[in-house]
C-alpha cells in the first residue's frame, strides 16, 4: 500500500519519492517472490514516466540501483544457494569469492534479465491501470504531495 507520494525535490537531490508499506510488514518474509515484488515497485517510477511522457527517465537512478542490488543478492547471495536464481557463484552462501570473467559476465546478464522482466511487469500493471495512473498524475500536477487517504480516494474513483 502507498503511504505517501511526492514529486517535490527533497534535500536538493530527490525529485520524486513514494513511501510504500506492507500492511503485514511485521510478518513479511524475505522470499524471492517478495524481493522481486520490491524490484517491480522500484521499476514502477521509471516505467510510469516512460508510459506517460513517452521517454526514458534519468531521475530514477536510486530506484534502479536498489533493484540491481536486490537482484544481485538473489543471483549471487546467500539466498541463491539451491534456488533457481543461483548462478555460478554461491558456495555455501558466500559472495566474496572471486569470479572468473565468464562467470561474472553470466551473473551480470542474469541480473539484467531479471530486472528487465520486472520492469516489463511494472509497465504491464501500469498500462492495465492507466486511468488510475492518469488520475494520480493529474493530482500531482496540482499538488506535489499525496497522502494515503488521497491515494485511496482516487483509487476508489
C-alpha positions as CSV (number, residue, x, y, z in Angstrom):
1,X,0.0,0.0,0.0
2,X,1.1,3.6,-0.7
3,X,1.6,5.7,2.4
4,X,2.9,8.9,0.7
5,X,3.9,10.2,-2.7
6,X,5.8,13.3,-3.5
7,X,7.2,14.8,-6.8
8,X,8.8,17.7,-4.9
9,X,12.5,17.9,-4.9
10,X,13.8,16.9,-1.4
11,X,17.2,17.9,0.0
12,X,18.3,19.0,-3.4
13,X,18.7,15.5,-4.8
14,X,15.4,13.5,-4.8
15,X,12.9,14.6,-7.4
16,X,10.3,12.0,-6.6
17,X,9.5,9.8,-3.6
18,X,7.0,7.1,-2.9
19,X,6.7,5.6,0.6
20,X,5.3,2.1,0.2
21,X,4.5,-0.1,3.2
22,X,3.3,-3.7,3.6
23,X,0.2,-3.9,5.7
24,X,1.7,-7.1,7.1
25,X,5.2,-5.7,7.4
26,X,5.9,-7.3,10.7
27,X,5.0,-10.7,9.3
28,X,6.7,-10.2,5.9
29,X,9.2,-12.9,4.9
30,X,12.1,-12.0,2.6
31,X,11.1,-14.6,0.0
32,X,12.3,-14.5,-3.6
33,X,8.7,-13.5,-4.6
34,X,8.6,-10.6,-2.2
35,X,12.1,-9.4,-3.2
36,X,11.0,-9.5,-6.9
37,X,7.9,-7.5,-6.0
38,X,10.2,-4.9,-4.5
39,X,12.1,-4.8,-7.7
40,X,8.9,-4.3,-9.7
41,X,7.9,-1.4,-7.4
42,X,11.4,0.1,-7.9
43,X,11.0,-0.1,-11.6
44,X,7.5,1.4,-11.5
45,X,8.6,5.0,-11.4
46,X,10.7,5.0,-14.5
47,X,8.1,2.8,-16.2
48,X,5.4,5.4,-15.4
49,X,7.4,8.2,-16.8
50,X,8.0,6.2,-20.0
51,X,4.3,5.4,-20.3
52,X,3.1,8.9,-19.6
53,X,5.8,11.0,-21.3
54,X,7.0,8.5,-23.9
55,X,10.6,9.0,-23.0
56,X,13.1,7.4,-20.7
57,X,13.5,8.8,-17.2
58,X,17.0,9.6,-16.0
59,X,15.8,10.6,-12.5
60,X,15.1,7.1,-11.1
61,X,18.8,6.2,-10.6
62,X,18.4,5.3,-6.9
63,X,15.4,3.0,-7.7
64,X,17.4,1.3,-10.4
65,X,20.4,0.9,-8.2
66,X,18.2,-0.6,-5.5
67,X,16.6,-3.0,-8.0
68,X,20.1,-4.2,-9.2
69,X,21.2,-4.6,-5.5
70,X,18.2,-6.8,-4.7
71,X,18.6,-9.0,-7.8
72,X,22.4,-9.3,-7.5
73,X,21.7,-10.6,-4.0
74,X,19.2,-13.1,-5.4
75,X,21.7,-14.3,-8.1
76,X,24.9,-14.3,-6.0
77,X,24.0,-14.0,-2.3
78,X,23.3,-16.5,0.4
79,X,19.7,-16.9,-0.7
80,X,20.9,-18.1,-4.1
81,X,22.3,-21.3,-2.7
82,X,20.0,-24.1,-4.0
83,X,17.5,-21.7,-5.7
84,X,16.7,-21.4,-9.4
85,X,18.3,-17.9,-9.3
86,X,21.7,-19.4,-8.2
87,X,24.1,-18.7,-10.9
88,X,27.8,-19.7,-10.8
89,X,28.9,-18.1,-7.6
90,X,27.4,-19.2,-4.3
91,X,29.5,-21.5,-2.3
92,X,27.6,-22.2,1.0
93,X,26.3,-18.6,1.0
94,X,29.5,-16.7,0.5
95,X,29.6,-14.0,-2.1
96,X,33.1,-12.7,-1.7
97,X,34.7,-15.4,-3.7
98,X,36.5,-14.2,-6.8
99,X,34.6,-14.9,-10.1
100,X,36.2,-15.6,-13.4
101,X,35.3,-13.2,-16.2
102,X,32.9,-15.6,-17.8
103,X,31.0,-16.4,-14.6
104,X,30.8,-12.7,-13.7
105,X,29.5,-11.9,-17.2
106,X,26.9,-14.6,-16.9
107,X,25.8,-13.4,-13.5
108,X,25.5,-9.8,-14.7
109,X,23.4,-10.9,-17.7
110,X,21.2,-12.9,-15.4
111,X,20.7,-9.8,-13.1
112,X,19.9,-7.6,-16.0
113,X,17.5,-10.1,-17.4
114,X,15.6,-10.4,-14.1
115,X,15.5,-6.6,-13.6
116,X,14.2,-6.1,-17.2
117,X,11.5,-8.8,-16.6
118,X,10.3,-6.9,-13.5
119,X,10.4,-3.6,-15.5
120,X,8.1,-5.2,-18.1
121,X,5.8,-6.4,-15.4
122,X,5.6,-2.9,-13.9
123,X,4.8,-1.5,-17.3
124,X,2.1,-4.1,-17.8
125,X,0.5,-3.3,-14.5
126,X,0.6,0.5,-15.3
127,X,-1.0,0.0,-18.7
128,X,-3.7,-2.1,-17.1
129,X,-4.3,0.7,-14.6
130,X,-3.7,3.7,-17.0
131,X,-6.8,5.5,-16.0
132,X,-5.8,5.4,-12.3
133,X,-2.3,6.4,-13.2
134,X,-3.5,9.4,-15.1
135,X,-5.7,10.5,-12.2
136,X,-2.6,10.3,-9.9
137,X,-0.5,12.3,-12.4
138,X,-3.3,15.0,-12.7
139,X,-3.5,15.3,-8.9
140,X,0.3,15.5,-8.5
141,X,0.5,18.2,-11.2
142,X,-1.7,20.4,-9.0
143,X,-0.3,19.4,-5.6
144,X,3.1,17.9,-5.5
145,X,2.4,15.6,-2.5
146,X,-0.2,13.0,-1.9
147,X,-1.2,11.2,1.3
148,X,-2.5,7.7,1.6
149,X,-6.1,8.9,2.1
150,X,-6.0,10.9,-1.1
151,X,-4.4,7.9,-2.9
152,X,-7.2,5.6,-1.7
153,X,-9.9,8.2,-2.6
154,X,-8.6,8.4,-6.2
155,X,-8.3,4.6,-6.4
156,X,-11.9,4.2,-5.4
157,X,-12.9,6.7,-8.1
